[in-house]
Amino acid sequence: MDLIQHSPTVIVCTRPRYRNKEEFRSARFKDSPIVLFGFPGLENDKESPPSDNTHPLVWCHNEENKDKEFPCNFCERQLDSTTGYYLCEEFDKRISKNNTVGFHKECIKPMTNNPYHPKHPLQVLVFATVVPNKVCYCCYTYKTHFYYCFICNFSICRDCARKPLLLTIDHKKRHEHTLYYIPREASMTCDVCALHDRRYFIYVCHQCDYVVHKKCIYSPYVIKISRHEHRLSFTSSFLSGEWFCGICRKKINQNYGGYSCVKGCYYVAHSQCAIHKDVWDGKELEGEPEEIFESIMPFEEISDGIIKHFSHKHHMRLLKEVEKTNKINKHCQACAFRIYEGDIYNCLECDFVLHKVCAYLPVKKQHVLHPHPLFLQEENLQTTFGCSACFRVCNNFRYVCQMANCLFTLDVNCAAVSVPLNHQCHPHLLFLPSQPGSERICSICKKTEKIRLECGECDFVFCFRCAILPMKFKYQHDEHPLIFSYEEDSNGQHWCDVCEKEILPKNGIYTCNDCDIQLHIECLHGNNMYLLPCKSVILNEGKYDILCNDLPTRYTCKRCHKRCEDKTVYKRSDDVIYCSMYCIKEPYMVALRSTVPREAVTVLGSSKLLDTRAARIACVPSKVSERTKTIKTIKDIVFGEI
């Protein structure tokens, strides 16, 4: 193995930092072929670059490494010692798992005079993982292998660089004339999306004043989004007047393209807002027959005040407010809340009971959080589920999406939230995020959430977990119902009547002004407020009864050997008591982590998943069909869906 005198250099840097592009290029590149291994933080310009991350590449062209077989780190084709290759033996172990980094000579050669970017040569750039600040200008997706210009930040991924050139596009449906690619980096406003984003290829019409991003040329024409009940169609411009996007609530420039309601109900949206992955399911509906949304009654009316609900085998009778007695210990099977006021439907033969408003829940529902229709299901299979909005573990009624490979599920309480929301604890209307997919901290529980409600006039943020808290709740030790309240600015100290710890009104509290009682949310509801007591669940192939923990002497947990403090406990068939799902599932989850690949499922909020304070399971977007079986197994263990 011989070291070439003027061998190229490979920079192996976990977080390379340069003050500007010229400094980076003059210090590292010059005219030599270069490979840069990067990690998140490449474009951080606050610090100087490290000085010890430059390593020589060694030319290998003999029989010394003929027994070593490994692919080129860029093209992934096998390296051949008979033809020679560059080898780097000092590198970050995160780059390659086989402890060897090698390249074909032609793979690390800079690309010059590329028609997409003829002004500067393109260097090879390899990331260990996909990073959010590196996107291919051609296919507008995040990749790991690029040809990259460190002077003007132009990037094209390895796959697009291998494809035939696309310097002209004829797409008569979008524009009647031929569109030509412009290699010069310029800030021109796209006529479709109304943005001057420089990260994407730009095509122009030489015959008229028309500019469009490559990705916008193929934008859909008819779509269905979660934020509106009707379909939307693309329009190249809007009528004169003031138009505001129904998603981000910002003003729309009427001279550029966007989407409007096909039914003429004055709902409009920016192009990029309407096709965001959090509001659109990615389906082009042009030419597709529109689905007729039928309202299906959830029950059959037998006679006056007697119904047969789809979720129950017996007939149910309507009880007016004056007729109810001793219903305080019963829970509505739909919403899981205790029965203490209002009209109800009570089973004539058993303890099954529903609020009147819950009995009228529609079988089919369109919700602003999901573009597909949702269908009402009654949880009668001794299972639990995690709500996709509030992330609580529940065993009451739920709305589910029946589309293939879609795991979206809503608890009926979250499904009842309408937008804009007029909530009693805040004076302004609350909307879904103006930037779908962004994160903000809830003003009440102080947790960072993507799925949330925001105030259009101030900085108030409401997560769904807090938004569905009941405004009134009956407390067993008070004759009056407790009222939920929130005060951003509150003076003085307050103390919880249950745990006797300090309570902060800015975090939300339940109070009775007549009796001067104040309680934490958790002290009143517990951690499992949507788990119905007196029902059984199957967890880890065992059957457990959910019991109310309201005896004078609290139960002792078999697993942690502590007194059970939550509102509910779990009793096994042999009368063994567990205080939480964490104590039941911990041995199984330890075994699961050692056998299931981590990338097969994304578990968010995992530190609080098993004690049922949060439950989020999101299928990894790529290769969903291949991982469905693995994800189902994990759901079985985590949520007890056997």
C-alpha positions in Angstrom: 0.0 0.0 0.0 1.7 3.2 -1.2 0.9 6.7 -0.1 0.6 9.0 -3.0 2.5 12.3 -2.6 -0.4 14.5 -3.6 -3.2 12.3 -2.4 -6.7 13.7 -1.9 -7.9 14.5 1.6 -11.0 13.2 3.3 -12.5 15.4 6.1 -14.1 13.4 8.8 -16.0 15.8 11.0 -19.0 15.3 13.2 -19.8 19.0 13.4 -17.7 21.0 10.9 -18.1 24.8 11.4 -16.8 27.7 9.3 -17.4 31.4 9.5 -18.2 31.6 5.8 -18.2 29.6 2.6 -15.0 31.1 1.1 -13.1 30.3 4.3 -14.4 26.7 4.1 -13.4 26.3 0.5 -10.0 28.0 0.7 -9.0 26.1 3.8 -10.1 22.6 2.8 -10.7 22.2 -0.9 -8.6 24.1 -3.3 -8.3 22.0 -6.4 -8.0 18.5 -4.9 -10.7 15.9 -5.0 -12.5 16.0 -1.7 -15.0 13.9 0.3 -16.6 15.5 3.3 -18.3 13.3 5.9 -20.9 15.5 7.6 -23.4 15.4 10.5 -26.1 17.7 11.6 -24.6 21.1 12.3 -22.7 21.5 9.0 -23.8 25.1 8.4 -23.2 26.4 11.9 -21.2 29.5 11.3 -20.5 30.6 14.9 -17.3 28.7 15.5 -14.0 27.9 13.8 -13.5 24.5 12.2 -11.7 21.8 14.1 -8.1 21.3 13.2 -7.7 17.6 13.7 -10.3 16.1 11.4 -8.3 16.0 8.2 -6.9 12.5 7.3 -5.0 11.3 4.2 -6.5 9.0 1.7 -4.3 6.1 0.8 -4.2 4.6 -2.7 -4.6 0.9 -2.7 -3.5 -0.9 -5.8 -1.9 -4.2 -4.8 -2.7 -7.6 -3.4 -2.4 -6.6 0.3 -6.1 -6.0 0.7 -7.4 -8.5 -1.8 -9.2 -10.5 1.0 -11.1 -7.4 2.2 -14.5 -7.0 0.5 -16.4 -3.8 1.1 -18.4 -1.4 -1.1 -17.5 2.2 -2.1 -18.9 4.6 0.4 -20.5 6.7 -2.3 -21.7 4.6 -5.2 -22.1 1.4 -3.0 -20.6 -0.8 -5.7 -17.9 -3.2 -4.7 -14.3 -2.0 -4.6 -11.7 -3.9 -6.6 -8.1 -4.0 -5.5 -7.0 -4.9 -9.1 -8.1 -1.5 -10.4 -7.3 0.4 -7.3 -9.3 2.6 -4.9 -8.8 5.2 -2.3 -8.8 4.0 1.3 -9.2 5.9 4.6 -8.3 4.0 7.7 -8.9 6.8 10.2 -12.5 7.9 10.4 -15.5 8.3 12.6 -17.0 4.9 13.4 -20.5 6.3 12.7 -19.7 6.5 9.0 -19.2 2.8 8.3 -20.1 -0.3 10.2 -17.5 -2.5 8.6 -14.6 -0.3 9.9 -13.5 0.6 6.4 -14.1 3.6 4.2 -13.1 3.4 0.6 -13.9 5.1 -2.7 -13.5 4.6 -6.4 -11.2 7.1 -7.9 -14.0 8.3 -10.2 -16.5 8.6 -7.4 -14.6 11.3 -5.5 -13.7 13.3 -8.5 -15.4 16.7 -8.5 -18.2 17.1 -11.0 -17.5 20.0 -13.4 -19.6 21.8 -16.0 -22.8 20.1 -14.8 -25.7 21.7 -16.8 -27.7 22.1 -13.7 -24.8 24.0 -12.1 -22.1 24.9 -14.6 -20.6 27.8 -12.7 -18.8 25.9 -10.0 -17.5 22.3 -9.5 -19.5 20.1 -7.3 -17.8 18.2 -4.5 -18.9 14.9 -3.0 -20.7 15.3 0.3 -21.7 12.3 2.4 -23.9 12.4 5.6 -24.1 9.6 8.0 -27.8 10.1 8.4 -30.5 12.2 6.7 -30.3 15.8 8.0 -33.0 18.4 7.8 -30.8 21.1 6.2 -29.7 19.1 3.2 -32.2 18.7 0.5 -31.8 17.8 -3.2 -32.7 20.7 -5.4 -33.9 18.4 -8.1 -36.1 15.8 -6.4 -36.7 18.0 -3.2 -36.1 15.1 -0.8 -33.7 14.7 2.0 -30.8 12.4 1.1 -27.4 11.4 2.5 -25.2 11.4 -0.6 -24.8 14.6 -2.6 -22.8 16.5 -5.2 -22.6 19.8 -3.4 -21.4 23.4 -4.2 -19.9 24.9 -1.0 -19.9 28.4 -2.6 -23.6 28.8 -3.3 -25.1 25.8 -1.4 -26.4 24.1 -4.6 -26.9 20.4 -4.0 -28.1 17.5 -6.2 -28.3 14.0 -4.8 -26.4 11.0 -6.1 -29.5 9.5 -7.7 -30.7 12.6 -9.6 -27.1 13.2 -10.9 -27.2 9.8 -12.6 -30.6 10.4 -14.3 -30.9 12.0 -17.8 -30.9 15.8 -17.9 -34.2 17.5 -17.8 -33.5 21.0 -19.2 -37.0 21.4 -20.8 -40.4 20.4 -19.6 -43.6 20.2 -21.7 -46.6 20.0 -19.3 -49.5 21.6 -21.2 -51.9 21.0 -18.3 -49.8 23.4 -16.1 -48.6 25.8 -18.9 -49.2 25.9 -22.6 -45.6 26.7 -23.6 -42.4 24.8 -23.1 -40.6 25.5 -19.8 -36.8 25.9 -19.7 -34.5 25.3 -16.8 -32.5 28.3 -15.5 -29.1 27.2 -14.0 -28.5 30.6 -12.5 -29.4 30.8 -8.8 -32.0 33.6 -8.5 -34.8 34.6 -6.3 -37.9 34.5 -8.5 -41.4 34.0 -7.2 -43.1 30.8 -8.4 -46.5 31.4 -10.0 -47.9 28.3 -8.4 -46.8 28.4 -4.8 -46.1 32.2 -4.6 -42.7 31.5 -2.9 -39.2 32.5 -4.0 -37.5 29.4 -2.6 -34.0 29.0 -4.0 -33.7 25.4 -2.9 -35.6 24.0 -5.9 -35.0 23.9 -9.7 -36.7 26.8 -11.5 -38.2 26.6 -15.0 -39.4 29.6 -17.0 -41.4 30.3 -20.1 -39.5 32.3 -22.7 -42.7 33.5 -24.4 -44.5 34.8 -21.3 -43.9 35.9 -17.8 -44.2 32.5 -16.1 -41.9 31.1 -13.4 -42.4 27.8 -11.7 -40.5 25.4 -9.4 -40.0 22.0 -10.8 -41.8 20.4 -7.8 -44.8 22.8 -8.4 -45.2 21.8 -12.0 -46.7 18.5 -10.9 -48.7 19.8 -8.0 -52.2 18.2 -7.7 -55.3 19.9 -9.1 -58.1 18.5 -6.9 -57.4 17.5 -3.3 -59.1 16.7 0.0 -57.6 18.1 3.1 -58.4 17.6 6.8 -59.1 21.3 7.5 -62.1 21.6 5.3 -65.1 19.4 4.6 -65.2 19.9 0.8 -62.6 19.2 -1.9 -60.3 22.0 -3.0 -59.2 22.7 -6.6 -56.2 24.6 -7.8 -56.7 28.0 -9.3 -53.9 30.1 -11.0 -55.2 33.3 -9.4 -58.0 34.6 -7.2 -60.7 37.3 -7.7 -59.8 40.7 -6.4 -60.4 41.2 -2.7 -58.8 40.1 0.6 -58.2 36.4 0.9 -56.8 34.6 3.9 -55.5 31.1 4.0 -57.7 28.7 6.0 -54.6 26.9 7.3 -52.0 29.4 8.2 -54.5 32.3 8.4 -52.1 34.6 6.5 -53.1 36.8 3.6 -53.0 35.3 0.1 -51.6 37.2 -2.9 -54.4 37.0 -5.4 -52.0 37.2 -8.4 -50.5 33.7 -7.6 -51.9 30.2 -7.5 -53.7 28.5 -4.6 -56.5 26.2 -3.7 -60.2 27.1 -3.3 -63.3 25.1 -2.3 -65.1 23.4 -5.2 -68.5 24.1 -3.5 -67.9 27.9 -3.6 -67.9 28.3 0.2 -65.0 30.9 0.1 -62.5 28.6 1.7 -59.0 29.2 0.2 -55.5 28.0 1.0 -51.9 28.7 0.0 -50.6 26.0 -2.4 -47.8 24.8 0.0 -50.2 24.9 3.1 -52.8 22.8 1.3 -50.4 20.0 0.2 -48.5 19.8 3.5 -48.2 16.2 4.7 -50.0 17.0 7.9 -53.2 18.1 6.2 -53.2 16.3 2.8 -53.1 12.5 2.3 -51.1 12.9 -0.9 -53.9 11.7 -3.3 -54.8 13.5 -6.5 -58.6 13.4 -6.9 -59.1 14.9 -10.3 -61.5 12.7 -12.2 -62.3 10.6 -9.1 -66.0 10.5 -8.1 -66.7 12.5 -5.0 -67.6 10.4 -2.0 -71.1 11.1 -0.6 -70.9 11.6 3.1 -74.0 10.0 4.6 -75.1 10.7 8.1 -75.7 7.3 9.7 -77.6 7.1 13.0 -75.9 5.1 15.7 -79.1 3.6 17.0 -82.5 2.3 16.1 -85.5 3.9 17.8 -87.7 1.2 19.1 -90.4 3.3 20.7 -90.7 6.7 22.5 -87.6 6.9 24.7 -86.4 3.3 23.9 -83.4 2.7 21.6 -81.2 -0.1 20.4 -77.7 1.3 20.2 -75.2 -0.3 17.8 -72.7 -0.7 20.6 -74.9 -2.7 23.0 -77.0 -5.9 22.7 -79.9 -4.7 25.0 -82.4 -2.0 24.7 -81.8 1.3 26.4 -84.2 3.8 28.0 -83.9 7.5 28.2 -83.8 8.9 31.7 -84.4 12.6 32.2 -82.6 14.6 34.8 -85.4 14.3 37.4 -85.5 10.5 37.0 -81.9 9.7 37.8 -80.9 8.3 41.2 -77.6 6.8 42.4 -75.9 7.2 39.1 -72.8 8.8 40.5 -70.8 5.5 40.5 -71.5 4.8 36.9 -69.4 5.8 33.9 -70.5 6.6 30.4 -69.2 3.9 28.2 -68.5 6.3 25.4 -66.6 9.2 27.0 -65.6 7.4 30.2 -66.7 10.3 32.5 -68.8 9.7 35.5 -72.6 10.2 35.3 -73.8 13.1 37.5 -75.9 15.4 35.4 -77.8 15.6 32.2 -80.0 13.1 30.3 -78.7 9.6 29.9 -79.7 6.3 28.2 -79.6 3.4 30.6 -79.7 -0.3 29.7 -82.9 -2.1 30.7 -81.0 -5.3 31.6 -77.5 -4.3 32.7 -75.3 -1.5 33.9 -74.4 -0.1 30.4 -75.1 3.6 30.3 -74.5 6.5 27.9 -74.9 10.2 28.1 -77.6 11.3 25.7 -75.1 13.4 23.7 -72.8 10.4 23.5 -75.6 8.1 22.3 -76.0 10.5 19.3 -72.3 10.4 18.3 -72.2 9.9 14.5 -71.0 6.6 13.1 -69.0 8.3 10.4 -67.2 11.6 11.0 -64.8 14.0 9.3 -62.3 15.5 11.6 -59.9 18.5 11.1 -56.9 16.4 12.3 -57.2 13.7 9.6 -58.0 13.8 5.8 -59.7 10.5 5.8 -63.2 9.7 7.2 -63.3 8.2 10.7 -65.6 5.5 11.9 -67.0 5.0 15.4 -65.9 1.8 17.2 -67.0 0.5 20.6 -64.1 -1.0 22.6 -65.7 -4.3 23.7 -62.7 -6.6 22.9 -60.9 -6.0 26.2 -58.3 -3.9 24.6 -56.8 -0.4 25.1 -55.6 2.1 22.5 -53.5 5.3 22.3 -55.3 8.4 21.1 -53.5 10.1 18.2 -54.3 13.6 19.5 -54.1 13.5 23.3 -51.9 10.4 23.5 -53.7 9.0 26.5 -54.4 5.3 26.9 -58.1 4.6 26.6 -60.7 1.8 26.5 -63.8 3.8 25.7 -65.4 4.6 22.3 -63.0 5.7 19.6 -63.0 6.9 16.0 -60.6 5.0 13.7 -59.4 5.4 10.1 -60.1 2.4 8.0 -57.6 3.2 5.2 -54.9 0.6 4.7 -51.7 1.1 6.8 -53.3 4.1 8.5 -53.1 3.8 12.3 -54.9 7.1 13.1 -57.2 6.8 16.1 -59.2 9.4 18.1 -60.8 9.1 21.4 -64.4 10.4 21.2 -63.5 13.4 23.5 -60.8 14.6 21.1 -63.1 13.9 18.1 -65.6 16.3 19.6 -63.2 19.2 19.5 -64.2 21.6 16.7 -62.1 24.3 15.1 -62.1 27.2 15.8 -62.6 26.3 19.5 -64.3 28.7 21.8 -63.0 27.5 25.2 -64.2 29.0 28.5 -60.7 29.3 30.0 -59.5 31.6 27.2 -61.2 34.7 25.8 -60.0 34.3 22.2 -60.8 31.7 19.5 -58.3 28.8 19.2 -57.1 27.4 15.9 -54.9 24.5 14.7 -51.2 25.4 14.2 -50.6 27.9 11.4 -47.4 25.9 10.6 -48.4 22.2 10.5 -45.7 19.9 11.9 -44.2 22.6 14.1 -43.9 22.3 17.9 -44.8 24.6 20.8 -45.2 24.3 24.5 -48.7 24.0 26.0 -49.5 26.9 28.2 -51.1 24.7 30.8 -49.2 21.3 31.1 -46.0 22.8 29.7 -45.4 19.9 27.4 -44.1 20.3 23.8 -46.7 19.2 21.3 -47.2 19.1 17.5 -50.9 18.5 17.7 -52.3 21.5 19.5 -54.6 24.6 19.4 -53.2 28.1 19.2 -54.7 31.5 19.9 -54.9 33.8 16.8 -54.4 36.9 18.9 -51.9 36.0 21.7 -49.4 33.3 22.5 -51.8 31.0 24.3 -51.2 27.3 23.3 -53.6 24.5 24.2 -52.7 20.8 23.7 -55.5 18.3 23.1 -54.7 16.6 26.4 -55.7 19.8 28.2 -58.4 21.0 25.8 -60.6 18.0 26.5 -60.5 18.3 30.3 -64.0 18.6 31.5 -64.9 22.1 32.6 -67.1 20.7 35.5 -66.4 17.6 37.4 -68.1 16.1 40.4 -65.8 15.5 43.4 -66.9 12.9 45.9 -65.9 15.1 48.9 -67.7 18.2 47.8 -71.4 18.8 47.2 -70.7 21.3 44.4 -69.1 20.4 41.1 -65.5 21.6 40.7 -64.8 24.1 37.9 -61.6 24.0 35.8 -59.8 27.4 35.7 -56.6 28.8 34.3 -55.0 32.1 35.4 -51.8 33.1 33.6 -51.0 35.7 36.3 -51.9 34.8 39.8 -50.7 36.2 43.1 -50.3 34.3 46.4 -49.8 30.7 47.2 -52.4 27.9 46.7 -52.4 24.4 48.1 -54.0 21.2 46.8 -56.5 19.7 49.2 -55.5 16.1 48.2 -51.7 16.0 48.0 -51.2 19.2 50.2 -48.5 20.4 47.7 -48.4 23.9 46.2 -50.8 24.3 43.2 -50.2 26.9 40.4 -53.3 28.3 38.7 -51.2 28.9 35.6 -51.0 25.1 35.2 -54.7 24.7 35.4 -56.6 23.7 38.6 -60.0 22.6 39.7 -61.7 24.8 42.3 -64.9 25.2 44.2 -65.3 28.9 45.1 -68.1 28.1 47.6 -66.0 25.6 49.7 -62.6 27.0 48.9 -61.4 23.7 47.5 -58.5 23.5 45.1 -57.1 20.4 43.4 -54.4 19.5 40.9 -55.7 18.0 37.6 -53.9 14.7 38.3 -55.2 14.6 41.9 -58.8 14.8 40.7 -58.6 12.7 37.6 -55.6 10.4 38.1 -53.3 9.4 35.3 -55.9 7.1 33.6 -59.0 9.2 33.4 -60.1 7.5 30.1 -59.8 3.9 31.4 -63.2 2.7 32.3 -63.3 0.9 35.7 -65.1 -2.4 36.0 -63.9 -3.5 32.6 -61.2 -6.1 31.8 -58.2 -5.7 29.6 -55.9 -8.3 28.1 -52.3 -7.4 28.8 -49.3 -9.6 28.0 -51.7 -12.6 27.4 -53.2 -12.1 30.9 -56.6 -10.8 31.9 -56.7 -7.9 34.3 -59.7 -6.2 35.9 -59.6 -2.4 36.2 -60.7 -1.4 39.7 -61.3 2.0 41.3 -58.7 2.7 44.0 -61.1 4.2 46.4 -60.9 1.9 49.4 -60.0 3.4 52.9 -56.8 1.3 52.7 -54.9 1.6 49.4 -53.8 -1.5 47.5 -50.1 -2.6 47.5 -48.5 -3.2 44.1 -47.1 -6.7 43.5 -44.3 -5.4 41.3 -43.0 -2.2 42.9 -44.2 -3.1 46.5 -45.5 0.5 46.9 -49.0 1.7 47.9 -51.1 2.3 44.7 -51.6 6.1 44.5 -53.5 6.3 41.2 -57.3 6.4 40.8 -57.3 2.9 39.2 -55.5 -0.4 39.8 -55.2 -3.7 37.9 -56.2 -7.0 39.4 -55.0 -10.2 37.8 -57.1 -13.3 37.8 -55.2 -14.7 40.8 -56.1 -11.5 42.8 -52.6 -10.0 42.4 -52.7 -6.2 42.3 -50.6 -3.9 40.0 -50.6 -0.1 40.4 -50.0 0.7 36.7 -49.4 -0.7 33.2 -45.7 0.1 33.7 -45.5 -2.5 36.5 -47.4 -5.0 34.4 -45.4 -4.5 31.2 -41.9 -3.7 32.4 -40.6 -7.3 32.1 -42.1 -7.7 28.6 -40.7 -4.3 27.4 -37.2 -5.2 28.5 -37.4 -8.4 26.5 -38.9 -6.5 23.5 -36.1 -4.0 23.4 -33.6 -6.8 23.0 -35.4 -8.5 20.1 -37.2 -5.8 18.0 -35.1 -3.4 15.9 -35.4 0.2 17.1 -36.1 1.6 13.7 -39.2 -0.6 13.2 -41.3 1.7 15.3 -41.1 5.2 16.6 -42.3 5.6 20.2 -42.7 9.2 21.2 -42.9 10.1 24.9 -41.6 6.7 25.8 -40.5 7.7 29.3 -44.2 8.0 30.1 -45.7 5.5 27.8 -46.0 2.5 30.1 -47.5 4.3 33.1 -50.3 5.4 30.7 -49.5 9.1 31.0 -48.7 9.3 27.4 -49.0 6.8 24.5 -47.7 7.6 21.0 -47.0 5.1 18.4 -46.3 6.4 14.9 -45.5 4.1 12.0 -42.2 4.9 10.3 -43.2 6.5 7.0 -40.8 4.4 4.9 -41.6 0.7 4.1 -44.8 0.7 6.1 -46.2 -2.4 4.6 -43.0 -4.4 5.4 -43.1 -3.4 9.1 -46.9 -3.7 9.8 -46.4 -7.1 11.4 -43.6 -5.9 13.7 -45.6 -2.7 14.7 -48.7 -4.8 15.4 -46.6 -7.0 17.8 -45.4 -3.9 19.6 -48.9 -2.5 19.9 -50.0 -5.8 21.3 -47.5 -5.6 24.1 -47.8 -1.9 24.7 -51.5 -1.4 24.5 -52.7 -4.9 25.1 -54.2 -5.4 21.6 -54.0 -9.1 21.3 
